[in-house]
Amino acid sequence: MRNPRRTVLKIQGIRTVIEKRGETYLGFQTNGHADFAPVGQDIVCAAVSMISIQTVNAIEALTTSAVTAEMKDGYLTCRLQTDSPEAQLLLKSYELGLNMILQEYGAQYIQIEYREV
């Protein structure tokens, strides 16, 4: 009897997990690189980076919500510490933007998941 080979699936591209409790957004975590094009020319990676960083900055600058964020190469996490209607709108906008990128470029470059917390 042959030993079956174990297949390990490597998720390629950017993976974003949006955390929610019911219909309330709590934050997100995004990591990875799109590998759509060479470094410096990767418009998918640039778009996801821009929308992710902009969302954190907008929550901090334009709302009364407190947010914690951590960023390093290929990784950004954002978590609301206090909520506001404006922060919810910005996180919904973030989700919309990610879905537009996904529709335009495909799941081989970006995956969006949801986690109920």
C-alpha positions in Angstrom: 0.0 0.0 0.0 1.3 3.4 -1.0 1.6 6.2 1.6 -0.6 9.0 0.4 1.3 12.3 0.1 0.3 15.1 2.3 -0.7 18.1 0.3 -0.1 21.4 2.1 -2.0 24.2 0.5 -0.2 27.5 0.8 -2.5 30.5 0.7 -1.1 32.9 -1.8 -1.7 36.6 -2.0 -3.1 38.9 0.7 -5.4 37.5 3.3 -7.7 39.9 5.2 -9.8 38.8 8.2 -12.6 41.2 9.1 -13.8 40.7 12.7 -17.4 41.3 13.5 -19.9 40.7 16.3 -23.2 40.4 14.5 -23.4 43.4 12.2 -20.9 45.4 14.2 -17.3 45.7 12.9 -14.6 45.2 15.5 -11.5 45.4 13.3 -9.4 43.6 10.8 -6.1 41.9 10.2 -4.4 41.8 6.8 -1.2 40.0 5.9 0.8 38.8 3.0 1.8 40.1 -0.4 -0.3 40.0 -3.6 2.6 39.0 -5.9 0.6 40.5 -8.8 3.8 42.2 -10.1 7.4 42.8 -9.0 8.0 44.8 -5.9 7.5 48.5 -6.6 5.0 47.7 -9.4 2.4 45.6 -7.5 -0.7 47.7 -7.8 -2.8 45.1 -5.9 -0.5 45.2 -2.9 -0.3 49.0 -3.1 -4.1 49.3 -3.2 -4.7 47.0 -0.2 -1.9 48.7 1.8 -3.3 52.2 1.0 -6.9 51.4 1.9 -5.9 49.5 5.1 -3.6 52.3 6.4 -6.1 55.0 5.3 -8.8 53.3 7.3 -6.8 53.2 10.5 -5.7 56.8 10.0 -9.3 58.0 9.2 -10.7 56.3 12.3 -8.0 58.0 14.4 -8.3 61.4 12.9 -12.0 61.7 12.0 -13.9 59.8 14.8 -14.2 59.7 18.5 -13.3 56.0 18.5 -10.1 54.7 20.0 -8.2 52.2 17.9 -5.1 50.0 18.4 -3.0 49.1 15.4 0.2 47.3 14.6 2.0 47.4 11.4 5.1 45.6 10.0 6.1 44.4 6.6 3.1 42.7 5.0 1.0 42.9 8.1 -1.5 45.3 9.6 -4.0 44.8 12.4 -6.6 47.2 13.5 -8.9 46.8 16.5 -11.6 49.2 17.8 -11.2 49.9 21.5 -14.3 52.2 21.5 -16.9 52.4 18.8 -18.7 55.2 17.0 -21.1 55.3 14.0 -18.4 57.0 12.0 -15.9 54.2 12.7 -18.5 51.7 11.6 -19.0 53.6 8.4 -15.2 53.7 7.7 -14.9 49.9 8.3 -17.8 49.2 6.0 -16.1 51.4 3.4 -12.9 49.4 4.0 -14.8 46.2 3.3 -16.4 47.7 0.2 -13.0 48.7 -1.1 -11.4 45.3 -0.5 -14.3 43.6 -2.3 -13.9 45.9 -5.3 -10.2 45.0 -5.5 -11.1 41.3 -5.2 -13.7 41.6 -8.0 -11.2 43.4 -10.3 -8.1 41.3 -9.7 -9.3 37.9 -8.3 -9.0 35.6 -5.4 -5.4 34.5 -6.4 -4.3 37.9 -5.1 -6.6 38.7 -2.2 -8.9 36.7 0.1 -11.4 38.2 2.4 -12.6 36.2 5.4 -14.9 37.0 8.3 -14.5 36.0 11.9 -17.3 36.3 14.4 -15.9 37.3 17.8 
